């Protein structure tokens, strides 16, 4: 079944939802949105075996009415399971908080312009020039008391493809996915807003040929199994990659600086409420990139697999504060669920760094770090290439460093093996740290 829709309806979301439901109840089909503007009065839910197809020039404008997003609670076609409903709101991280607002798809925090819940074999496809615009929705009850709806959220979904569109100015993450399998994010452009793709507790995820220019992390998530990120172009005022999981491959991805869209959190309350573009802010906003790779593993989820076999190769980063940031020392709660055991970098170039690499592991699970054929240069002189603790081994092969006046590793204890071969720009040695162990969060 194929249903063709055009703009001009007084209630475009109702029209689109009606066509999606018709296809779903018939066993599947495609809903095509022709070129034109669709000012949505509420959110849309894409269902199993349905493709939502946006033609070039189709433009979906999200409503800024934050009370218009609770569509899962009202759904009579596929009623939301009672176990997925919650009135728990966002609260800052604490040992005693309830994480229901994250883990249950019926929470206010999971609101999105387009919802997929318990959907299989669904697609959102678009031609070049199709746009989904979140209009920087504001929610005083949302995350950090200003973040509104995500762009597209997926919970308990299987075999979903998202491809071709530009998504911009979303109130929270552009893509939010939890408890999913076999997701593909391909040929997407993400502008401004918050995280570009954020996936957690999910398996077999592909992100490829995407353009990210975000105010928050480009690609993020943890409790991941089999994530592949390839051929992406990246620009951010936060972390390029903020990830944790097993079997993660990042290949042929390239980062540029400075950030085109600074983070929104430092905007004034009035600016957030009005949803203006962050570049017009009346306050000074940070535009630097924090790190190329930051580890992620907090306590909002039970981490199923030991985080290891993370491999980055053939990537470039320019003007980032840190290249690697892994800190299991105890002062960054969002890294402390399960420690990173193994990570490697091959044929990676990082320039303009402001701080040494961080590799602070766990005594019970010491980290193994490998750099092979990498070029690392700092914007100002550093006394060591890597700051480490509790490592099983650090291997540096074919590494070229610039602006390092001292050694390969400054260690805070728990030393393992250091191997240095065919490397220049630092002394192939480990020295003991002369100051108390400390690593400020980034």
C-alpha positions in Angstrom: 0.0 0.0 0.0 1.2 3.5 -0.9 -0.4 6.7 0.3 0.6 10.1 -1.1 0.0 13.2 1.0 0.4 16.9 0.3 0.8 19.8 2.6 -2.0 22.3 3.3 -4.0 20.3 5.9 -5.0 22.2 9.0 -4.0 19.3 11.1 -1.0 17.7 9.2 0.1 15.4 12.1 -3.4 13.9 12.3 -3.4 13.4 8.5 0.0 11.8 8.5 -0.9 9.6 11.5 -4.1 8.5 9.9 -2.2 7.4 6.8 0.4 5.5 8.9 -2.3 3.7 10.8 -4.1 2.7 7.6 -0.9 1.2 6.2 -0.1 -0.5 9.5 -3.6 -2.1 9.9 -3.4 -3.3 6.3 -0.1 -5.1 7.0 2.3 -2.4 6.0 3.0 0.2 3.3 4.5 3.6 2.5 3.4 7.1 3.4 4.8 9.7 1.0 5.0 13.3 2.0 5.2 15.6 -1.0 7.2 18.8 -1.0 5.8 21.5 1.3 5.6 22.6 4.9 3.9 20.5 7.5 3.5 22.4 10.7 2.8 19.6 13.1 0.3 20.1 15.8 1.5 17.1 17.7 4.0 14.2 17.4 3.8 11.3 15.0 4.2 7.5 15.6 5.7 5.3 12.9 4.7 1.7 13.2 5.9 -1.7 12.2 6.2 -2.5 8.5 5.6 1.2 7.6 7.9 3.5 5.7 7.6 7.3 6.1 9.1 8.8 3.0 9.9 12.5 2.7 10.3 14.0 -0.8 12.8 16.7 -1.5 11.4 20.0 -0.1 9.2 18.4 2.5 9.7 20.2 5.8 8.3 19.0 9.1 8.1 21.7 11.7 7.7 20.5 15.3 5.2 22.1 17.6 6.6 24.1 20.5 3.7 23.0 22.7 5.4 20.5 25.0 2.1 19.1 26.1 1.3 17.9 22.6 4.0 15.1 22.6 2.4 12.5 25.0 1.0 10.5 22.1 1.9 7.1 23.3 -0.4 7.4 26.3 -3.3 8.2 24.0 -2.6 5.6 21.4 -5.5 3.2 20.9 -4.1 1.4 17.8 -1.1 0.1 19.8 -1.8 0.9 23.4 1.3 1.5 25.5 2.1 -1.3 28.0 1.3 -0.2 31.5 4.8 -1.2 32.5 6.2 1.5 30.2 4.2 4.4 31.7 5.7 6.6 34.3 5.3 10.1 35.8 8.9 10.2 37.0 10.5 13.4 35.7 14.2 14.2 35.0 16.4 14.8 38.0 20.1 15.3 38.3 22.2 12.2 38.7 22.3 10.8 42.2 22.7 7.4 43.7 19.1 7.2 44.8 17.3 8.6 41.8 14.8 6.7 39.8 15.9 6.1 36.2 12.4 5.4 34.9 12.3 8.7 33.1 15.1 7.3 30.8 14.3 3.6 30.7 10.5 3.7 30.1 9.3 5.0 26.8 6.1 6.4 28.3 8.0 9.1 30.2 8.0 12.8 29.4 11.8 12.7 28.8 11.3 10.4 25.8 9.0 12.7 24.0 10.0 13.2 20.3 8.8 14.7 17.1 8.6 11.1 15.6 8.1 8.1 17.9 8.9 4.5 17.3 8.0 2.0 20.1 8.0 -1.7 19.8 8.3 -1.3 16.0 9.9 -3.7 13.6 10.8 -3.4 9.9 10.1 0.4 9.9 11.8 3.1 7.9 12.0 6.9 7.8 13.6 7.7 4.4 14.1 11.0 2.6 15.3 12.6 -0.5 18.0 15.3 -0.3 16.5 18.5 0.8 13.9 17.1 3.2 14.1 18.7 6.7 12.8 17.9 10.2 13.0 21.0 12.3 12.6 20.7 16.1 12.4 24.5 16.6 14.4 24.2 19.8 11.4 23.1 21.9 11.6 24.3 25.5 10.3 22.3 28.5 10.7 23.6 32.1 10.1 20.0 33.4 12.6 18.5 30.9 16.3 17.6 31.2 18.2 20.5 32.9 14.9 22.3 33.1 14.9 23.5 29.5 15.4 20.6 27.1 12.3 19.7 25.1 11.4 16.9 22.7 14.0 14.7 21.0 13.9 14.5 17.2 13.3 10.8 16.7 13.1 8.3 19.5 13.1 4.6 19.3 12.4 2.1 22.1 12.3 -1.7 21.9 12.6 -1.6 18.1 14.1 -4.0 15.6 15.3 -3.6 12.1 14.8 0.1 11.6 16.4 2.3 8.9 16.7 6.1 9.1 18.2 7.7 6.0 18.5 10.8 3.9 17.0 13.8 5.8 18.4 16.8 7.6 17.3 17.1 11.2 18.0 20.4 13.1 17.3 22.4 16.2 15.9 19.5 18.2 14.9 20.3 21.8 17.0 17.3 23.0 18.9 14.6 21.1 18.3 14.4 17.4 18.1 10.6 17.7 17.4 8.7 20.9 17.4 4.9 20.9 17.1 2.5 23.8 16.7 -1.3 23.9 16.9 -1.8 20.1 18.5 -4.2 17.6 19.6 -3.7 14.1 19.4 0.0 13.6 20.8 1.9 10.6 21.5 5.6 10.5 22.7 6.5 7.0 23.3 9.7 5.0 21.8 12.0 7.7 22.7 15.6 8.4 22.3 16.8 12.0 22.5 20.5 12.7 22.6 22.2 16.1 20.5 20.9 19.0 22.1 18.3 21.2 23.5 14.8 20.6 23.4 13.7 17.0 22.9 9.9 17.5 22.5 8.6 21.1 22.0 4.8 21.4 22.0 2.7 24.6 21.3 -0.9 25.7 21.2 -1.8 22.0 22.9 -4.3 19.6 24.1 -4.1 16.0 24.0 -0.4 15.2 25.3 1.2 12.0 26.0 4.9 11.6 27.5 5.7 8.2 28.0 8.6 5.8 26.5 11.2 8.1 27.2 14.9 8.7 27.1 16.1 12.3 27.4 19.7 13.4 26.0 19.5 16.9 25.9 21.5 20.1 26.4 18.3 22.1 28.0 14.9 21.4 28.1 13.7 17.8 27.7 10.0 18.5 27.1 8.8 22.0 25.7 5.9 24.1 26.7 2.9 26.2 25.9 -0.7 26.9 26.4 -1.3 23.2 27.2 -4.5 21.3 28.5 -4.3 17.7 28.4 -0.6 16.8 30.0 0.5 13.5 30.6 4.2 12.7 32.0 4.9 9.2 32.7 7.8 6.9 31.1 10.5 9.0 32.0 14.2 9.1 31.9 15.6 12.6 31.8 19.0 14.2 30.8 19.6 17.9 31.2 21.8 20.9 31.2 18.7 23.2 32.6 15.2 22.6 33.0 13.8 19.1 32.5 10.3 20.4 31.2 9.5 23.9 30.8 5.7 23.9 31.0 2.5 25.9 30.4 -1.0 24.8 31.9 -4.1 23.2 32.9 -4.5 19.6 32.8 -0.8 18.6 34.5 0.2 15.3 35.0 3.8 14.2 36.6 4.2 10.8 37.3 6.9 8.3 35.6 9.6 10.3 36.9 13.2 10.2 36.4 16.1 12.7 36.8 19.8 12.1 36.9 22.8 14.5 35.7 25.2 15.7 32.2 24.2 16.5 29.5 25.7 14.3 26.9 25.4 17.0 27.9 26.0 20.6 26.2 24.2 23.5 22.8 25.7 24.5 23.1 25.2 28.2 24.8 28.5 28.8 22.1 30.5 27.0 19.8 32.7 29.1 16.5 31.4 30.4 14.7 33.8 28.1 16.7 32.7 25.0 16.0 29.0 25.8 12.2 29.7 26.2 12.1 31.6 22.9 14.0 28.8 21.1 16.3 31.2 19.3 19.3 30.0 17.4 22.3 29.6 19.8 24.6 31.7 17.7 22.5 34.8 18.6 23.0 34.3 22.3 23.7 37.4 24.4 26.1 35.4 26.7 29.6 34.1 25.9 29.2 30.4 24.9 32.0 27.8 24.7 32.8 26.6 21.1 35.7 24.3 21.8 35.5 20.5 21.2 36.1 18.7 24.5 37.4 15.3 23.3 37.8 13.0 20.4 36.8 9.9 22.4 35.3 10.0 25.9 34.3 6.8 27.7 30.7 6.5 28.8 29.2 4.0 31.3 26.8 5.4 34.0 24.3 3.8 36.3 21.1 4.5 34.5 21.4 1.1 32.9 22.7 -2.3 33.8 25.7 -2.8 31.5 25.4 -6.3 30.0 28.9 -6.9 28.5 32.4 -6.0 29.4 33.4 -2.8 27.6 36.3 -3.8 25.3 37.4 -4.2 21.7 36.9 -0.6 20.8 38.8 0.2 17.7 39.3 3.6 16.0 41.2 3.7 12.7 41.9 6.1 9.8 40.3 9.1 11.5 41.4 12.8 11.9 40.7 15.3 14.7 41.6 19.0 14.7 41.7 21.3 17.8 40.2 19.1 20.5 41.0 19.6 24.2 41.6 15.9 24.8 42.2 12.9 22.4 41.3 10.1 24.9 39.4 10.7 28.1 38.9 7.6 30.3 38.7 8.2 34.0 37.7 5.5 36.4 39.3 7.3 39.4 35.9 7.9 41.1 35.1 11.6 40.4 33.1 11.1 37.2 30.0 9.1 38.0 28.9 8.7 34.3 32.1 6.7 33.7 31.9 4.4 36.7 29.5 1.6 35.9 31.8 -0.9 34.2 35.4 0.0 33.4 36.8 0.1 29.9 39.1 -2.8 29.4 40.6 -2.4 26.0 40.8 0.4 23.3 43.1 0.9 20.3 43.8 3.6 17.8 45.3 3.0 14.4 46.3 5.5 11.7 44.7 8.4 13.7 45.8 12.0 13.5 44.9 14.5 16.3 46.2 18.0 16.3 45.9 21.1 18.5 45.4 19.1 21.7 45.4 21.0 25.0 45.8 18.1 27.5 47.5 14.6 27.6 45.6 11.4 26.9 43.8 10.1 30.0 43.8 6.3 30.7 42.8 5.8 34.4 41.7 2.2 34.8 40.5 -0.1 37.5 42.7 -2.3 39.7 40.3 -5.2 39.1 40.0 -4.5 35.4 43.1 -2.6 34.2 43.0 -1.0 30.8 44.9 -1.9 27.7 45.6 0.9 25.3 47.2 0.7 21.9 48.3 3.5 19.6 49.6 2.3 16.2 50.8 4.7 13.4 49.3 7.7 15.1 50.3 11.4 14.9 49.5 13.4 18.1 50.4 17.1 18.4 49.7 19.5 21.3 48.9 23.2 21.1 51.2 23.8 24.0 54.0 21.9 25.7 53.1 18.8 27.8 55.4 16.9 30.1 53.9 13.5 29.1 51.9 12.0 26.3 49.6 9.9 28.5 48.4 10.2 32.1 47.6 6.7 33.3 46.8 4.5 36.3 45.9 0.8 36.6 46.9 -0.3 33.1 47.6 -3.8 32.0 49.6 -2.6 29.0 50.2 0.5 26.9 51.6 -0.1 23.4 52.9 2.7 21.3 54.0 1.6 17.8 54.9 4.1 15.1 53.6 7.0 17.2 54.8 10.6 16.4 54.2 13.2 19.0 54.8 17.0 18.9 55.2 19.4 21.8 55.9 16.7 24.4 59.0 17.5 26.5 59.0 14.4 28.7 57.9 10.8 28.8 55.4 8.5 27.3 53.5 7.9 30.5 53.0 9.6 33.8 51.6 7.0 36.2 49.6 7.3 39.4 50.2 3.6 40.2 49.1 0.1 39.2 51.6 0.0 36.4 51.6 -2.7 33.8 53.8 -3.1 30.7 54.8 -0.3 28.4 56.0 -1.1 24.9 57.4 1.6 22.6 58.6 0.9 19.1 59.5 3.2 16.1 58.0 6.2 17.9 59.4 9.8 18.3 58.7 13.0 20.2 58.9 11.7 23.7 61.0 9.5 26.0 60.0 5.8 26.0 59.6 5.7 29.7 57.2 5.8 32.7 57.6 8.2 35.6 55.6 8.3 38.8 53.3 11.2 39.4 54.5 13.7 41.9 51.0 15.1 42.8 47.9 13.4 44.3 45.7 11.5 41.9 43.2 13.9 40.3 41.4 14.2 37.1 38.8 17.0 36.7 35.7 16.0 34.8 35.3 17.2 31.2 
